[in-house]
Amino acid sequence: MVNIPEIFGSMVFNDSVMKNKLPKEIYKSLKKTIEKGEDLDIGLANVVAAAMKDWALELGATHYTHWFQPLTGITAGKHDSFISPTGNGTVIMEFSGKELIKGEPDASSFPSGGLRATFEARGYTAWDPTSPAFVKDGTLYIPTVFCSFSGHTLDTKTPLLRSMEEIGREALRIVRLFGDNVTTSVSTTVGPEQEYFLVDKELYEQRKDLMFTGRTLFGAPAPKGQEMDDHYFGAIKPRVAAFMKDLDEALWRLGVLAKTKHNEAAPAQHELAPLYTTTNIAVDGNHLTMELMRSIAPKHGLMCLLHEKPFEGVNGSGKHNNWSLATDTGKNLLDPGKTPGENAQFLLFLAAFIKAVDEYQGLLRSSIACAGNDHRLGANEAPPAIISIFLGDELTTILEDIEKGHRHQDAPVSAMELGVHVLPSFPKDNTDRNRTSPLAFTGNKFEFRMLGSSQNIAQPNTLLNTAMAEVLGQFADRLEKAENLMEDVFAIVREVMHDHKRIIFNGNGYSDEWEIEAERRGLLNLKSTVACLPQMLERKNIALYVEHGIYSEQEIHSRYEISLESYSKNINVEALTALEMLNREILPAINAYIGVLGEQTKYEKQVKAELIQLCDRIFDSTRMLESVTAQARTMSGVLEQAKFYRDKVVTALQSVRVAVDLAEAKMPSDYWPMPTYTDLLFRI
């Protein structure tokens, strides 16, 4: 029997461990560094490093690594041992404050988007003391930021930390205006729900597309998909349950607040949801979640798929980013309370969010853009590519009343009565949970539902933080000069509704009518990664980041280029993988079966004729795919190349897939060269 309170955080150099392992004065100094952002003294670092090393050795660690988040979407780190020679043929275990504070990984093979010359290989990692170190697989992991030799940021954590400082400062100005002199800091909190698929490892290894691209490039639909709605929240199969149990325990040991697990809508699809925590800790925790999912699954004969759309015809996987603001005294600034119409502070923060999302909708859309997400967004399984906010009828009515110039009278909280005396009654929430909305208010937070399952959540949270900091700063500048605070607060809410209410939509985001209505409202409808990434270079969007010190203009351009290059590289790998499967597996298999078919029966005659026609069609489509892929690789200009991959290569991939899937449906299973959707989705 696992004692969860005992194992939770047992592999983490957390506050409890620091308090126990460090001298009292050192502990107090380190806490000031973490909580107030004070500079880290090298003498202090030496004491912390020695204590951290001794603690890690007790847990079986032999190495340490500076763990960082380069612009690849995943984490990285080189592993150094603690050993140090003594001169007499023996070694001792050492770890200095200098080694704790700074590392020098080779930066030459990480994406930089032109931020460094080819010959400039040096990079630096710097300890992030706000995120606790931990031990995993015999190594002490030290969360760090990553920059180039010239000082440019080459990671996702540095901008995130900057954005957290920005919104914390501006939000604190607002709460001070409302008479709160107890709060000393405000932080954004996030709870990222993680969707994923599990498939049999042996079957996975028989499919090159899953191995190289994370999704099936070919595959006829199984006789049954998700149309019966029987998998969602259904009984968890024993093999999957065993995986989930091991995953939970591993996450708990690393201090990740894994809370909920269940089957998702599609067969073989599942979800893990954590509790909310400070955003940078949540980002680290989500990386650990994805890494552990991938490493634990094979121990159960499974493989974890984090691609946004591993299987055509069933739901893809997203990552719902639940975002809110909290004070260090425990107050949620997005909690409307029992009378939201009278809660001026809540209404002001709500108005700030509405304005921030409307003004920076293009940048918000680009923050979750990737090749995998293009398959998922707007496919009646995920939010559309159009950014909008769902508030629910009650909050929308409150804001509309304020816009009209009068205060809203809150109705009594209604109770949910189920008509059976033995069943309890309970209060209804202020809002529903609109699964078709990209950004839904769900009681005391906003659920940003557009993120893809494989994506690093740092980038969209950096944008949300920065955009909110900008708007809150504008509000604070005005309100600090106000003669009548309440009058000006409600005046701001009225103005926001007048200027930005177009972004509020409480209806069905999947409907064709909404796309027409969104265009009428002037909302952006950026349907692909290539279409939305140029939003990063809009002058207003560049100014947002530069003025708040999140990125330099050069760093923004570098990330734009890296994102486009990543898109093209992903499509290129898919095309090359498809060509290998077509030329070496699929076409030979179809041709071989045609060869054994006679013409003695109507079945043989008809199937043979159909397969000959399909084989020729697949052959011609394969040659076309080869041609456009070769042409794409020779193109110059990152945007032009990405457009060509989207318009020509993706189209050619889809064209050949249609023919292959038709052929698969006519082939005997013992002739088809790879596991089918039936095998992958239903045989765990």
C-alpha distance (Angstrom), angle and dihedral (degrees) to the residues before:
residue distance angle dihedral
M1 . . .
V2 3.80 . .
N3 3.79 115.5 .
I4 3.80 98.8 -145.9
P5 3.84 98.1 -169.6
E6 3.81 88.2 50.7
I7 3.82 97.0 49.7
F8 3.81 97.6 35.8
G9 3.80 109.3 112.1
S10 3.81 90.8 -5.5
M11 3.83 90.1 136.9
V12 3.81 94.7 45.1
F13 3.80 129.0 95.4
N14 3.79 88.9 -137.4
D15 3.78 133.4 159.6
S16 3.80 93.1 -81.4
V17 3.81 92.2 52.5
M18 3.81 92.6 45.1
K19 3.78 91.3 50.7
N20 3.79 90.0 51.2
K21 3.82 98.7 41.8
L22 3.80 103.1 37.8
P23 3.81 129.7 71.2
K24 3.79 110.0 -101.5
E25 3.80 96.7 -109.4
I26 3.80 92.6 44.9
Y27 3.80 89.9 50.9
K28 3.82 91.5 51.3
S29 3.81 91.7 48.7
L30 3.80 92.5 49.2
K31 3.82 90.9 49.4
K32 3.81 89.5 53.7
T33 3.80 89.3 51.0
I34 3.80 91.4 51.5
E35 3.79 99.0 41.2
K36 3.81 101.4 35.8
G37 3.80 101.7 28.5
E38 3.80 94.5 -118.9
D39 3.81 120.5 165.6
L40 3.80 117.9 -87.0
D41 3.81 114.6 -119.6
I42 3.84 116.3 -141.3
G43 3.80 90.9 -132.2
L44 3.78 89.6 55.6
A45 3.82 90.2 46.2
N46 3.82 91.7 54.1
V47 3.80 92.1 55.5
V48 3.81 92.4 45.1
A49 3.82 91.5 47.6
A50 3.81 92.6 52.0
A51 3.81 91.9 49.2
M52 3.79 92.3 45.1
K53 3.81 91.3 50.2
D54 3.81 93.9 49.3
W55 3.79 90.5 48.4
A56 3.81 92.3 48.6
L57 3.81 92.0 48.4
E58 3.80 89.1 54.2
L59 3.79 87.6 57.6
G60 3.80 93.2 51.0
A61 3.81 99.9 -97.4
T62 3.80 117.7 153.7
H63 3.82 98.4 170.2
Y64 3.78 140.6 38.3
T65 3.79 130.6 -150.2
H66 3.77 136.5 -169.8
W67 3.82 99.3 -126.1
F68 3.80 112.9 -151.5
Q69 3.79 142.2 163.8
P70 3.81 111.4 -123.4
L71 3.79 122.5 -172.7
T72 3.80 91.9 -86.1
G73 3.80 95.6 90.4
I74 3.81 93.2 -112.7
T75 3.81 136.1 69.8
A76 3.79 130.5 -91.4
G77 3.80 142.1 -173.9
K78 3.81 141.6 154.4
H79 3.79 116.7 -125.2
D80 3.82 121.1 -130.8
S81 3.77 124.3 -177.1
F82 3.80 122.9 -124.9
I83 3.83 91.8 -126.3
S84 3.79 120.6 122.6
P85 3.85 123.2 179.2
T86 3.81 118.5 -116.1
G87 3.82 97.5 -160.0
N88 3.82 97.2 -111.7
G89 3.79 97.4 79.1
T90 3.79 95.6 -85.8
V91 3.79 133.6 97.0
I92 3.76 138.2 -140.0
M93 3.80 128.3 -155.1
E94 3.79 111.5 -110.0
F95 3.78 136.9 169.7
S96 3.81 122.1 173.4
G97 3.76 134.4 -158.4
K98 3.80 88.9 -113.2
E99 3.82 90.3 56.6
L100 3.79 90.0 47.8
I101 3.80 95.3 49.7
K102 3.79 101.1 41.9
G103 3.79 139.6 24.3
E104 3.80 131.9 179.2
P105 3.81 111.1 -144.2
D106 3.78 119.0 174.2
A107 3.80 105.5 -96.1
S108 3.80 96.5 -172.2
S109 3.81 97.3 96.5
F110 3.79 98.3 45.4
P111 3.81 122.7 91.7
S112 3.79 111.9 -93.2
G113 3.80 104.9 161.6
G114 3.80 90.9 -136.2
L115 3.82 96.2 -47.1
R116 3.79 90.6 126.1
A117 3.79 134.8 31.8
T118 3.80 117.5 -110.4
F119 3.80 91.7 -107.3
E120 3.83 93.7 50.9
A121 3.79 101.7 94.0
R122 3.77 102.2 158.2
G123 3.79 121.9 103.4
Y124 3.78 133.7 168.0
T125 3.78 134.0 -136.7
A126 3.81 119.3 -160.5
W127 3.80 126.0 -163.7
D128 3.79 116.3 -103.7
P129 3.83 102.5 -151.9
T130 3.83 91.8 -174.2
S131 3.81 89.4 72.6
P132 3.82 114.2 59.4
A133 3.79 122.8 -121.4
F134 3.79 118.3 -120.1
V135 3.80 142.0 -173.3
K136 3.80 120.3 -117.3
D137 3.79 129.3 164.8
G138 3.80 94.0 -9.3
T139 3.80 95.0 -50.4
L140 3.81 132.1 106.0
Y141 3.82 106.3 -130.3
I142 3.80 114.8 -152.2
P143 3.83 113.0 -168.3
T144 3.79 109.8 -132.2
V145 3.78 145.3 165.6
F146 3.81 121.3 -116.9
C147 3.80 129.3 -140.5
S148 3.79 139.4 165.5
F149 3.81 126.9 -105.6
S150 3.81 87.6 -98.0
G151 3.82 92.7 52.6
H152 3.81 99.5 -104.3
T153 3.79 114.9 142.1
L154 3.80 113.0 -108.6
D155 3.79 97.3 178.1
T156 3.80 142.9 62.8
K157 3.81 98.0 -123.3
T158 3.82 99.2 65.7
P159 3.83 94.3 58.4
L160 3.81 89.7 44.0
L161 3.80 92.6 54.3
R162 3.80 90.4 47.2
S163 3.80 91.2 51.1
M164 3.81 91.0 49.5
E165 3.80 90.2 54.8
E166 3.81 90.5 48.7
I167 3.78 97.3 51.2
G168 3.81 91.5 40.0
R169 3.79 91.0 57.1
E170 3.81 95.7 45.5
A171 3.82 94.5 43.8
L172 3.79 89.9 50.9
R173 3.81 89.4 56.0
I174 3.81 88.8 56.6
V175 3.81 96.9 48.4
R176 3.81 89.7 48.3
L177 3.81 88.6 57.3
F178 3.79 88.8 58.0
G179 3.80 91.6 55.3
D180 3.82 99.8 -97.8
N181 3.80 105.5 143.0
V182 3.81 94.6 156.2
T183 3.80 99.1 68.1
T184 3.80 111.9 87.8
S185 3.82 99.9 179.5
V186 3.81 142.2 16.1
S187 3.79 123.1 -151.5
T188 3.77 135.4 -175.8
T189 3.78 115.1 -119.7
V190 3.78 128.5 -155.1
G191 3.78 137.0 -170.6
P192 3.83 109.8 -170.9
E193 3.82 113.7 -159.8
Q194 3.81 108.2 -149.5
E195 3.82 122.5 -149.2
Y196 3.81 121.5 -166.4
F197 3.81 144.8 158.1
L198 3.81 128.0 -124.2
V199 3.81 121.1 -153.7
D200 3.79 133.8 173.1
K201 3.82 110.9 -82.9
E202 3.81 94.8 -139.1
L203 3.79 91.5 52.8
Y204 3.81 91.8 43.7
E205 3.80 90.9 56.9
Q206 3.80 90.1 56.2
R207 3.79 91.9 61.0
K208 3.80 117.4 73.7
D209 3.80 91.2 -169.7
L210 3.80 92.6 60.6
M211 3.80 91.9 44.1
F212 3.81 96.6 49.6
T213 3.80 104.7 27.7
G214 3.82 106.4 20.4
R215 3.81 92.4 -124.6
T216 3.79 138.7 74.4
L217 3.80 110.3 -100.9
F218 3.80 89.5 -171.2
G219 3.79 133.5 26.7
A220 3.78 137.4 130.7
P221 3.80 113.4 -132.4
A222 3.78 119.0 -94.8
P223 3.83 117.4 -115.1
K224 3.81 87.5 -105.6
G225 3.76 126.8 36.5
Q226 3.79 127.2 161.8
E227 3.80 96.9 -56.5
M228 3.82 93.3 109.8
D229 3.84 91.4 57.1
D230 3.80 88.2 -140.7
H231 3.79 98.3 127.1
Y232 3.81 97.3 56.5
F233 3.83 108.7 100.3
G234 3.81 87.6 -14.1
A235 3.80 128.1 143.8
I236 3.81 111.5 -59.0
K237 3.80 114.3 -123.0
P238 3.84 115.2 -117.3
R239 3.80 95.1 -115.1
V240 3.81 91.6 49.9
A241 3.80 91.6 43.9
A242 3.81 90.2 54.3
F243 3.81 90.0 51.9
M244 3.81 91.3 48.3
K245 3.80 91.4 49.7
D246 3.80 92.6 52.9
L247 3.80 90.8 44.6
D248 3.80 92.8 51.7
E249 3.79 92.7 49.6
A250 3.80 93.3 47.3
L251 3.81 90.9 49.7
W252 3.80 93.3 46.5
R253 3.80 91.0 52.8
L254 3.81 87.5 54.5
G255 3.80 92.4 49.4
V256 3.82 95.6 -108.2
L257 3.80 110.0 147.4
A258 3.82 97.8 -131.6
K259 3.79 104.8 177.6
T260 3.81 115.9 157.0
K261 3.81 133.7 35.8
H262 3.79 129.4 176.7
N263 3.78 146.7 140.8
E264 3.79 113.8 -83.0
A265 3.81 128.4 -142.6
A266 3.81 99.9 -84.5
P267 3.80 122.8 66.3
A268 3.84 111.0 -95.1
Q269 3.83 89.9 15.3
H270 3.80 122.9 122.2
E271 3.81 141.6 170.1
L272 3.80 138.2 -140.8
A273 3.80 119.5 -164.9
P274 3.81 124.8 -169.7
L275 3.78 130.1 -158.7
Y276 3.79 117.1 -99.8
T277 3.78 121.0 -87.7
T278 3.80 139.8 160.7
T279 3.80 109.2 -52.4
N280 3.81 100.6 -115.0
I281 3.82 90.1 47.7
A282 3.80 89.2 48.0
V283 3.82 90.6 52.0
D284 3.80 91.8 52.0
G285 3.80 90.2 45.1
N286 3.79 92.7 51.9
H287 3.81 91.1 51.3
L288 3.80 88.9 51.4
T289 3.79 90.0 48.2
M290 3.81 92.7 54.4
E291 3.81 92.8 43.7
L292 3.80 92.9 49.6
M293 3.80 92.4 45.8
R294 3.79 88.9 57.0
S295 3.81 95.4 44.2
I296 3.82 98.9 42.4
A297 3.81 97.7 45.0
P298 3.86 95.3 69.8
K299 3.81 89.7 55.0
H300 3.81 85.8 66.2
G301 3.80 94.7 43.6
L302 3.80 90.2 -100.6
M303 3.78 138.6 114.2
C304 3.79 124.0 -144.8
L305 3.82 117.4 -135.5
L306 3.80 116.0 -157.3
H307 3.80 97.3 172.1
E308 3.80 114.2 125.5
K309 3.82 92.5 -123.2
P310 3.82 113.9 18.3
F311 3.82 93.9 158.7
E312 3.78 129.5 36.0
G313 3.78 115.8 -131.9
V314 3.81 97.8 28.0
N315 3.78 130.8 74.2
G316 3.76 119.2 -70.8
S317 3.79 125.1 -139.5
G318 3.77 127.7 -95.5
K319 3.76 137.4 174.6
H320 3.80 115.7 -127.9
N321 3.79 109.4 -145.9
N322 3.82 109.3 -153.6
W323 3.81 105.3 -160.3
S324 3.79 129.1 -171.9
L325 3.82 144.1 144.5
A326 3.79 125.2 -113.6
T327 3.79 135.4 -179.8
D328 3.79 122.7 -133.4
T329 3.82 86.0 -111.2
G330 3.81 90.2 64.1
K331 3.80 101.2 -102.1
N332 3.81 119.0 141.8
L333 3.80 106.2 -141.6
L334 3.81 91.6 -158.0
D335 3.80 93.9 55.5
P336 3.82 106.5 113.1
G337 3.80 93.8 -161.5
K338 3.79 122.9 -150.0
T339 3.82 93.5 -54.2
P340 3.82 107.5 37.9
G341 3.81 92.2 168.4
E342 3.80 89.4 64.7
N343 3.82 96.1 39.6
A344 3.80 99.5 97.4
Q345 3.80 95.3 176.1
F346 3.82 91.9 53.2
L347 3.81 91.3 46.8
L348 3.80 90.5 51.9
F349 3.80 93.1 52.2
L350 3.81 89.5 44.9
A351 3.80 90.8 51.8
A352 3.80 90.0 49.1
F353 3.79 90.8 54.6
I354 3.81 92.4 48.8
K355 3.80 92.1 50.5
A356 3.82 93.8 44.1
V357 3.80 93.7 51.4
D358 3.80 94.2 45.9
E359 3.79 95.0 47.5
Y360 3.81 94.3 45.3
Q361 3.81 100.8 32.1
G362 3.81 92.5 124.7
L363 3.78 92.6 51.8
L364 3.80 90.6 46.2
R365 3.81 90.3 52.7
S366 3.80 91.6 49.4
S367 3.82 91.3 50.4
I368 3.82 90.9 70.2
A369 3.80 98.3 36.3
C370 3.80 120.0 126.5
A371 3.80 138.1 134.4
G372 3.79 92.7 -99.8
N373 3.79 94.2 50.8
D374 3.81 91.1 53.6
H375 3.81 88.0 70.9
R376 3.80 92.2 53.1
L377 3.80 111.4 38.1
G378 3.78 115.3 91.5
A379 3.80 94.5 8.2
N380 3.83 97.7 119.9
E381 3.80 89.3 -100.3
A382 3.78 99.4 71.9
P383 3.79 136.8 28.0
P384 3.80 117.0 -69.8
A385 3.77 120.9 -102.9
I386 3.82 88.2 -104.6
I387 3.81 113.4 97.1
S388 3.81 114.4 -130.6
I389 3.81 138.5 147.7
F390 3.81 126.0 -124.1
L391 3.82 113.3 -152.8
G392 3.80 102.7 161.7
D393 3.78 127.1 -122.1
E394 3.81 98.5 -75.6
L395 3.80 98.2 53.3
T396 3.80 91.9 39.7
T397 3.80 90.5 52.6
I398 3.82 90.7 49.6
L399 3.81 91.2 52.8
E400 3.80 93.0 44.5
D401 3.80 90.6 51.4
I402 3.81 90.1 51.5
E403 3.81 89.9 48.4
K404 3.81 88.8 55.1
G405 3.79 89.7 54.9
H406 3.78 104.8 -103.0
R407 3.79 134.8 96.0
H408 3.76 118.3 -106.3
Q409 3.78 118.3 -119.1
D410 3.79 108.5 -137.3
A411 3.77 114.7 -130.0
P412 3.81 118.3 -133.3
V413 3.80 112.8 -87.1
S414 3.79 106.2 -94.8
A415 3.78 122.6 -134.6
M416 3.78 126.4 -131.1
E417 3.81 106.8 -121.5
L418 3.80 115.2 -168.3
G419 3.79 98.0 -171.4
V420 3.80 97.1 -117.9
H421 3.80 115.8 102.8
V422 3.79 95.0 -146.0
L423 3.81 92.1 55.6
P424 3.81 117.9 84.8
S425 3.78 123.5 -114.5
F426 3.80 117.6 -133.9
P427 3.81 137.2 -177.6
K428 3.80 117.8 -90.3
D429 3.79 118.5 -123.0
N430 3.80 121.2 -109.8
T431 3.80 90.7 -116.6
D432 3.77 140.5 25.5
R433 3.81 122.6 -127.7
N434 3.80 106.7 -103.3
R435 3.80 105.6 -159.3
T436 3.82 91.6 -171.9
S437 3.81 93.4 61.1
P438 3.81 123.0 93.1
L439 3.81 91.0 -147.6
A440 3.80 116.4 25.5
F441 3.80 126.1 178.0
T442 3.80 104.5 -134.2
G443 3.78 106.5 -175.4
N444 3.82 104.1 -67.8
K445 3.80 105.0 3.0
F446 3.78 143.0 39.9
E447 3.78 117.1 -109.0
F448 3.81 109.1 -147.4
R449 3.81 100.4 -159.9
M450 3.81 101.8 177.7
L451 3.81 99.5 83.1
G452 3.79 116.6 113.1
S453 3.79 119.0 -122.8
S454 3.81 95.4 -114.9
Q455 3.80 96.6 45.8
N456 3.79 129.8 112.1
I457 3.81 105.7 -116.0
A458 3.82 92.6 -149.4
Q459 3.81 96.6 87.0
P460 3.84 99.6 54.0
N461 3.81 90.7 42.8
T462 3.79 90.5 50.2
L463 3.80 88.2 54.9
L464 3.82 94.9 45.6
N465 3.80 90.7 49.4
T466 3.79 94.1 47.3
A467 3.80 96.5 45.0
M468 3.80 90.4 48.6
A469 3.81 91.1 47.3
E470 3.81 89.4 53.6
V471 3.81 94.2 51.1
L472 3.82 95.4 40.3
G473 3.79 88.2 51.3
Q474 3.81 90.3 53.7
F475 3.79 90.5 49.4
A476 3.81 93.0 46.9
D477 3.82 92.2 49.5
R478 3.78 89.3 55.7
L479 3.80 99.3 39.8
E480 3.81 95.0 47.7
K481 3.82 86.3 65.3
A482 3.80 95.2 42.9
E483 3.79 120.1 123.8
N484 3.80 91.3 -160.2
L485 3.80 110.8 29.9
M486 3.82 98.1 -166.8
E487 3.79 93.9 48.1
D488 3.79 91.2 51.6
V489 3.82 93.1 45.1
F490 3.79 91.4 55.7
A491 3.79 90.5 42.5
I492 3.81 88.7 56.6
V493 3.81 91.3 49.1
R494 3.83 89.9 50.4
E495 3.80 91.6 50.4
V496 3.79 92.8 47.9
M497 3.80 91.2 51.7
H498 3.80 91.3 48.2
D499 3.80 93.9 48.6
H500 3.81 103.3 32.1
K501 3.80 111.1 23.3
R502 3.83 88.9 108.1
I503 3.82 87.5 81.4
I504 3.84 91.6 61.3
F505 3.81 113.4 91.2
N506 3.80 123.3 162.4
G507 3.80 98.7 178.6
N508 3.80 137.9 84.7
G509 3.79 109.2 -50.7
Y510 3.80 90.4 -168.1
S511 3.80 94.5 63.7
D512 3.81 124.5 104.7
E513 3.79 87.9 -134.0
W514 3.81 91.2 63.5
E515 3.80 91.8 57.0
I516 3.81 89.2 54.6
E517 3.80 92.0 44.7
A518 3.82 92.3 47.6
E519 3.79 90.2 54.0
R520 3.79 89.7 50.3
R521 3.81 89.1 52.5
G522 3.79 91.2 51.1
L523 3.81 95.8 -114.7
L524 3.78 119.5 153.1
N525 3.81 118.9 -106.0
L526 3.80 104.3 -166.6
K527 3.78 103.8 172.5
S528 3.80 101.4 -177.6
T529 3.79 140.8 36.9
V530 3.79 90.8 -112.9
A531 3.80 91.3 51.6
C532 3.80 95.7 51.8
L533 3.82 104.9 37.4
P534 3.85 93.5 77.6
Q535 3.81 85.3 66.6
M536 3.80 85.9 77.0
L537 3.81 89.4 69.2
E538 3.82 97.7 49.3
R539 3.81 107.2 123.2
K540 3.81 93.3 -124.6
N541 3.79 91.0 52.6
I542 3.78 94.4 46.9
A543 3.80 89.5 49.4
L544 3.81 91.5 53.1
Y545 3.79 92.8 58.0
V546 3.80 97.4 37.2
E547 3.81 96.5 47.7
H548 3.80 91.5 51.0
G549 3.80 92.6 46.4
I550 3.82 94.3 -118.9
Y551 3.81 96.6 124.6
S552 3.76 135.4 -2.7
E553 3.79 115.1 -122.8
Q554 3.80 88.9 -106.9
E555 3.81 90.5 53.8
I556 3.81 90.6 51.8
H557 3.79 91.4 52.6
S558 3.79 90.1 48.2
R559 3.79 92.3 53.7
Y560 3.79 90.3 47.8
E561 3.79 90.6 54.8
I562 3.80 93.3 43.6
S563 3.81 91.3 51.9
L564 3.79 92.9 50.5
E565 3.80 92.1 45.4
S566 3.80 90.4 49.3
Y567 3.80 90.4 52.0
S568 3.80 92.4 51.2
K569 3.79 93.0 45.3
N570 3.81 91.7 51.2
I571 3.80 92.9 51.3
N572 3.81 90.5 45.0
V573 3.81 91.9 54.0
E574 3.80 89.6 48.8
A575 3.80 91.4 50.8
L576 3.82 94.1 48.1
T577 3.80 91.3 46.3
A578 3.80 91.2 49.6
L579 3.81 91.2 49.5
E580 3.80 91.9 51.6
M581 3.81 91.3 49.5
L582 3.81 92.0 46.1
N583 3.79 97.2 47.2
R584 3.79 99.2 37.9
E585 3.81 104.0 31.2
I586 3.79 118.8 10.0
L587 3.81 104.1 42.4
P588 3.85 93.2 42.4
A589 3.82 90.5 49.2
I590 3.81 94.2 50.3
N591 3.78 91.4 44.4
A592 3.81 91.4 49.6
Y593 3.79 92.6 52.7
I594 3.79 92.0 47.3
G595 3.81 86.4 55.2
V596 3.79 94.0 57.7
L597 3.79 95.0 46.5
G598 3.77 114.7 99.5
E599 3.78 127.2 -167.1
Q600 3.80 100.6 -118.8
T601 3.80 97.4 110.0
K602 3.77 136.4 38.3
Y603 3.82 87.6 -114.5
E604 3.79 93.0 55.9
K605 3.79 94.1 44.7
Q606 3.79 95.4 47.9
V607 3.80 98.2 41.2
K608 3.79 91.6 45.2
A609 3.79 91.9 51.6
E610 3.81 92.4 46.6
L611 3.80 92.9 47.7
I612 3.80 92.7 47.5
Q613 3.78 88.9 53.0
L614 3.80 92.3 46.7
C615 3.81 92.7 44.9
D616 3.80 90.6 54.7
R617 3.79 90.1 46.3
I618 3.81 91.4 50.1
F619 3.80 90.8 47.0
D620 3.82 92.1 52.3
S621 3.82 91.6 45.4
T622 3.81 90.1 49.1
R623 3.79 91.2 54.3
M624 3.80 89.5 49.0
L625 3.81 91.1 50.3
E626 3.81 90.0 50.0
S627 3.79 90.6 50.9
V628 3.79 98.9 48.6
T629 3.82 92.6 42.2
A630 3.79 91.2 53.5
Q631 3.79 90.0 46.9
A632 3.82 92.5 49.4
R633 3.80 92.7 55.4
T634 3.81 91.8 56.9
M635 3.79 95.9 52.5
S636 3.80 122.2 109.3
G637 3.78 126.3 -144.5
V638 3.80 118.5 55.9
L639 3.80 95.6 -124.8
E640 3.81 94.9 44.8
Q641 3.81 91.0 47.9
A642 3.80 92.6 48.5
K643 3.81 90.7 49.5
F644 3.79 90.0 51.6
Y645 3.80 91.7 50.3
R646 3.82 89.8 49.8
D647 3.81 97.2 44.7
K648 3.80 101.7 35.3
V649 3.81 112.1 17.8
V650 3.81 97.6 39.8
T651 3.82 89.1 46.3
A652 3.82 91.1 50.0
L653 3.82 90.7 48.4
Q654 3.78 91.4 52.4
S655 3.79 92.4 45.8
V656 3.80 94.5 54.4
R657 3.79 90.8 42.8
V658 3.80 92.8 58.6
A659 3.81 91.3 55.5
V660 3.81 93.8 44.0
D661 3.80 92.4 50.6
L662 3.81 90.4 51.1
A663 3.80 89.8 51.1
E664 3.81 92.7 47.9
A665 3.81 90.0 57.1
K666 3.81 89.7 58.2
M667 3.82 97.9 44.8
P668 3.83 126.4 92.6
S669 3.80 111.4 -112.6
D670 3.81 93.1 -119.0
Y671 3.80 90.4 58.3
W672 3.80 97.6 45.6
P673 3.83 106.9 96.1
M674 3.82 100.2 -142.3
P675 3.82 141.8 38.6
T676 3.80 113.3 -81.8
Y677 3.80 131.5 -133.8
T678 3.79 88.4 -96.3
D679 3.81 89.5 56.6
L680 3.79 95.2 45.1
L681 3.80 100.5 42.0
F682 3.79 103.1 36.5
R683 3.82 109.1 29.4
I684 3.79 105.3 77.5
